[in-house]
Amino acid sequence: MIALNDVALYSRVSTQGQNIETQLRELREYCARSNIGQYKIYADVASGATSSRPQLDAMLTDIRAGQIKTIIVYKLDRLGRSLTNLLDLLAEFRNRKIRLISISDGLDTQTDNPMARAFWRLLGVFAELEREIIRERVMSGLERAKAAGKRLGRPAGSKDKGHRSVSGYHLRYAGRSKDQRKLGRRMAIAA
């Protein structure tokens, strides 16, 4: 049984010509079958590629405030703009222990069924694949820049000429004052 005051229904259609009521009707019927009488609806009419989805942003704000524990969507693709965005959202839901139910996909992340287990494993595979693709692109770009004769790394400048004190760095983050940091630098040079 899902608690009545912490459920969000999220739906999205891509264009004004599509009717969001189709998704909302399915979501409401699911809630009626599952004895969920109280929920908050977040509905966006925007392309998945559009970065501005105010209702999704509002739902995420409520999630981060601890007001939502369960999200119900018609289909998983309604949630994310891209694979990267979807993976980020799902990782946040998992870290915050948010239950995600996708009624068309037969997915409920709280239940321990083969579909849920496969979903989380595939999610990990896609996240790893994306990291590797990004890494490969970065390495390729670095190799291309190196072949073109560009100098890689941090550019030399006035800040690079002085001696850096590791102790000053640590003291700064330990809440030390500027005078104490200078003292730490002098002690490192004397050593």
Secondary structure, 3 states (H helix, E strand, C coil): CCCCCCEEEEEEECCCCCCCHHHHHHHHHHHHHCCCCCCEEEEEECCCCCCCCHHHHHHHHHHHCCCCCEEEECCHHHCCCCHHHHHHHHHHHHHCCCEEEECCCCEECCCCCHHHHHHHHHHHHHHHHHHHHHHHHHHHHHHHHHHCCCCCCCCCCHHHCCCCCHHHHHHHHCCCCHHHHHHHHHHHHHC
